[in-house]
């Protein structure tokens, strides 16, 4: 699946204009990155949790998938 397929699927699912969904998906990585730079945790229900941890002179970003998402892979 490529970005345009995801945008189309989301647009049909939530009945929002294709262009608005496309702009949202393109802005999401920057928004998440900026929040993580502030070392805050982000919890997106149904998707997972993004967080950072300091480790020996560096900061690592992590993602923990939600139980709902993990159930697709069992």
C-alpha positions as CSV (number, residue, x, y, z in Angstrom):
1,X,0.0,0.0,0.0
2,X,1.3,3.5,-0.8
3,X,0.3,6.8,0.7
4,X,-2.4,7.5,-1.9
5,X,-4.1,4.1,-1.2
6,X,-4.1,4.9,2.6
7,X,-5.5,8.4,1.9
8,X,-8.3,7.0,-0.3
9,X,-9.2,4.3,2.3
10,X,-9.4,6.8,5.1
11,X,-11.3,9.3,3.0
12,X,-13.9,6.7,2.2
13,X,-14.0,5.4,5.8
14,X,-14.5,8.8,7.6
15,X,-16.2,10.6,4.7
16,X,-13.7,13.5,4.7
17,X,-12.3,15.1,1.5
18,X,-9.4,13.3,0.0
19,X,-7.2,16.4,0.0
20,X,-7.8,17.1,3.7
21,X,-6.8,13.5,4.6
22,X,-3.7,13.8,2.4
23,X,-2.6,17.0,4.1
24,X,-3.2,15.4,7.5
25,X,-1.1,12.4,6.7
26,X,1.7,14.6,5.3
27,X,1.7,16.7,8.5
28,X,1.5,13.9,11.0
29,X,5.2,12.9,11.1
30,X,6.3,16.5,11.7
31,X,3.7,16.9,14.4
32,X,4.7,13.6,16.2
33,X,8.4,14.5,15.8
34,X,8.0,17.9,17.4
35,X,6.1,16.5,20.3
36,X,8.7,13.8,20.8
37,X,11.4,16.4,20.8
38,X,9.7,17.9,23.8
39,X,10.0,14.4,25.4
40,X,6.3,14.0,25.7
41,X,4.4,10.7,25.2
42,X,1.8,10.5,22.5
43,X,-1.0,7.9,22.9
44,X,-3.2,7.4,19.8
45,X,-6.0,5.0,20.8
46,X,-6.3,2.0,18.5
47,X,-2.8,2.7,17.0
48,X,-0.2,2.8,19.8
49,X,2.1,5.0,21.9
50,X,5.0,7.0,20.7
51,X,7.6,8.0,23.3
52,X,11.3,8.9,23.8
53,X,13.9,7.8,26.3
54,X,17.3,9.3,27.1
55,X,20.2,6.8,26.8
56,X,23.9,7.7,27.2
57,X,24.1,11.0,25.4
58,X,21.3,10.4,23.0
59,X,17.5,10.3,22.8
60,X,15.8,7.3,21.2
61,X,12.2,7.3,19.9
62,X,10.0,4.3,20.4
63,X,6.6,3.0,19.2
64,X,4.5,0.5,21.0
65,X,1.6,-0.8,19.0
66,X,-1.8,-1.0,20.7
67,X,-3.5,-4.3,21.5
68,X,-6.1,-3.6,18.9
69,X,-3.4,-3.2,16.2
70,X,-1.4,-6.2,17.4
71,X,-4.5,-8.4,17.1
72,X,-4.3,-8.1,13.3
73,X,-1.0,-10.0,13.4
74,X,-2.0,-13.0,15.6
